[in-house]
Amino acid sequence: MEGRTLSIARRAALPLFVLLLGAAGPATAPDTAAAALADLNARLLAGGSATRTLEGWCRDHRLAADPSIVAERVAGIDKPVSPEQRARLGIGPAEPVRYRHVRLRCGERVLSEADNWYVPSRLTAEMNAALDGSDMPFGTVVAPLGIGRRTFSAVQLWRPRPGDRNRAPAALIRHRAIVHDHALRPIAEVAETYRAPLLDFIDRR
């Protein structure tokens, strides 16, 4: 009799347990700022191309009618390559390195800002011409090389708490990475800052 009473009590308690689980759900839903930021960071770290990752993010979260990423070149900025960067790129002190500073946009939203030091001798002539004369993202231009990346620094600049979405800073995440070709030969070093408009889809939920 006692065992039957306990069994009935357990069955009666089940709906309350399920209800409590359901109540906890929204705290970890993917449209919260903290969960979205963690998802974004994980995608960037796992992806071989930041451009492709941002296009996927823009498409998945409908940040623009056309999810294509456009590189808006910023003129008048020059950052000489350092000896440490040359070592990471595996090049000598006399090897030419070009610098490109861009803002990556999806529609009207600027999703990231990037510094890019690349080795022109490791690209084709057509790729160098495209980087010099167009607004195509670096990842798109060099994609035929079978690129991948090795991130050596990843810093999450903002750790939101519940209700913090409207207090997001301009910069969310900062990564530094080496971009390499299919043979794992370094072709560029990038420093990328990912920005608050990446979370704009949360406001529509």
C-alpha positions in Angstrom: 0.0 0.0 0.0 2.8 2.3 0.9 4.6 1.6 -2.4 1.4 2.4 -4.3 1.0 5.7 -2.5 4.6 6.7 -3.3 4.0 5.8 -7.0 0.9 7.9 -7.2 2.7 10.8 -5.5 5.5 10.6 -8.0 3.0 10.7 -10.9 1.3 13.6 -9.4 4.5 15.5 -9.0 5.5 15.0 -12.6 3.5 17.8 -14.2 4.9 20.3 -11.7 8.5 19.1 -12.6 7.7 19.5 -16.3 6.2 22.9 -15.7 9.4 24.0 -13.8 11.5 22.8 -16.7 9.4 24.8 -19.1 9.7 27.9 -17.0 13.5 27.7 -17.0 13.6 27.4 -20.8 13.6 31.0 -21.9 16.7 31.8 -19.7 18.8 29.6 -22.1 16.9 30.3 -25.3 19.1 31.1 -28.3 17.6 34.6 -28.7 19.0 35.9 -25.4 22.1 38.1 -25.8 24.3 35.7 -23.8 23.3 32.6 -25.7 23.5 34.4 -29.1 27.0 35.7 -28.3 28.2 32.3 -27.3 26.8 30.8 -30.5 28.4 33.5 -32.6 31.8 33.0 -30.9 31.6 29.3 -31.4 30.8 29.6 -35.1 33.6 32.0 -35.6 36.1 29.8 -33.9 34.9 26.7 -35.8 34.7 28.3 -39.2 37.5 28.4 -41.8 36.4 31.8 -43.1 35.0 34.7 -41.1 33.3 36.0 -44.3 31.3 32.7 -44.7 30.5 32.6 -41.0 29.1 36.1 -41.1 27.1 35.4 -44.3 25.6 32.4 -42.5 24.8 34.4 -39.4 23.2 37.2 -41.5 21.1 34.7 -43.4 20.1 32.6 -40.4 19.0 35.7 -38.4 17.6 37.7 -41.4 19.7 40.7 -40.8 19.2 41.8 -44.4 17.2 40.8 -47.5 20.5 39.9 -49.2 22.9 38.1 -46.7 26.0 38.8 -48.9 28.9 40.4 -47.0 30.5 43.5 -48.5 33.9 44.8 -47.5 33.8 48.6 -47.1 37.4 49.7 -47.4 38.6 52.4 -45.1 41.2 54.6 -46.7 44.0 56.6 -44.9 44.9 53.9 -42.3 48.2 52.1 -42.4 49.6 49.7 -39.7 53.0 48.4 -40.5 53.6 44.7 -40.0 55.6 43.9 -36.9 58.5 41.4 -36.6 56.2 39.2 -34.5 53.7 39.1 -37.2 56.3 38.3 -39.8 57.3 35.3 -37.7 53.7 34.1 -37.5 53.4 34.5 -41.2 56.7 32.6 -41.8 58.3 35.4 -43.9 61.6 37.2 -43.8 62.2 40.9 -43.0 62.3 41.9 -46.7 59.1 40.1 -47.8 56.5 42.6 -49.0 53.3 42.7 -46.9 50.2 44.7 -47.8 47.7 46.1 -45.3 43.9 46.4 -45.8 41.4 47.9 -43.3 37.7 47.0 -43.9 34.3 47.1 -42.4 32.2 44.1 -43.3 28.6 44.9 -43.9 25.4 42.9 -44.3 22.9 45.2 -45.9 23.1 48.5 -43.9 24.6 46.8 -40.8 28.3 46.9 -40.0 29.0 43.5 -38.5 32.8 43.7 -38.0 35.9 45.7 -38.6 39.1 44.1 -39.6 42.8 44.7 -40.0 44.4 42.5 -42.6 48.1 42.0 -43.3 48.5 39.7 -46.3 51.5 38.3 -48.3 50.8 39.2 -51.9 53.4 36.7 -53.2 51.3 33.9 -51.9 48.2 35.0 -53.8 47.5 35.0 -57.5 47.8 38.1 -59.6 44.0 38.2 -60.0 43.5 38.0 -56.3 45.9 40.8 -55.6 44.1 42.9 -58.3 40.7 42.2 -56.7 42.0 43.2 -53.2 43.5 46.4 -54.6 40.6 47.5 -56.7 37.4 46.1 -55.3 35.3 45.9 -52.1 35.2 42.1 -52.1 36.0 40.6 -48.7 39.4 39.0 -48.3 37.9 35.6 -47.5 35.8 35.7 -50.7 38.8 36.7 -52.9 41.1 34.0 -51.6 38.5 31.2 -51.2 39.9 29.3 -54.3 43.1 28.6 -52.2 41.1 26.3 -49.9 41.6 28.6 -46.9 41.4 27.8 -43.3 42.3 29.8 -40.2 44.0 29.3 -36.8 42.8 31.7 -34.1 45.5 32.5 -31.6 43.6 35.1 -29.6 39.8 35.3 -28.8 38.5 37.8 -26.3 34.8 38.2 -25.5 34.5 41.9 -24.6 31.0 41.8 -23.2 29.3 39.2 -21.0 25.6 40.2 -20.9 23.3 39.5 -18.0 19.5 39.1 -18.3 18.0 42.3 -19.6 21.3 43.7 -20.8 20.5 43.6 -24.6 19.9 47.4 -24.8 23.2 48.1 -23.1 25.4 46.2 -25.5 28.7 48.0 -26.2 29.8 48.8 -29.8 32.4 45.9 -29.7 31.4 42.4 -28.6 34.2 40.0 -29.6 37.8 40.4 -30.8 39.8 37.7 -32.6 43.3 37.5 -34.0 44.0 34.7 -36.5 46.3 33.4 -39.1 44.7 32.6 -42.5 46.3 29.8 -44.4 45.9 28.0 -47.7 45.1 24.3 -48.3 48.8 23.5 -47.7 48.6 25.2 -44.3 50.9 28.0 -45.6 50.1 31.3 -43.9 48.8 34.0 -46.3 47.5 36.6 -43.9 47.1 37.7 -40.3 43.8 39.3 -39.3 42.6 41.2 -36.3 38.8 41.3 -36.2 36.3 43.2 -34.0 32.7 41.9 -34.1 30.1 44.5 -33.4 26.7 45.0 -31.7 24.5 44.9 -34.9 25.1 41.2 -35.0 22.5 40.9 -32.2 19.9 43.1 -33.8 17.7 40.1 -34.5 17.0 39.8 -30.8 15.0 43.0 -30.9 12.5 41.4 -33.3 11.6 38.5 -31.0 
